[in-house]
């Protein structure tokens, strides 16, 4: 049942590694490993709420243009339509999941 073992946390400098852990019409869960200097550029989901769960390391999370440094463990919600992203400014890999829903 535990999907965390499927997460590839081996991300090189500047690399984003992503793994889809679960999909249904209700929810999508993806894992991200961001190597040092890597980023998920700000984007938005007009029809879904998105929640980041920071599991390992530190991230600079950006919500609606406002950056905030968060460290594991952390939960960061983004309401529908709010531009959001994350970047790793540390020297270690950062791992988080993104949970989005509804999907349909």
Secondary structure, DSSP 8 states (H G I E B T S, - for coil): ---GGG------TT-EEEEEEEE-SS-EEEEEEE-TT-EEEEE--TT-EEEEEEEESEEEEEETTEEEEEESSEEEEE-TT--EEEE--SSS-EEEEEEEE---
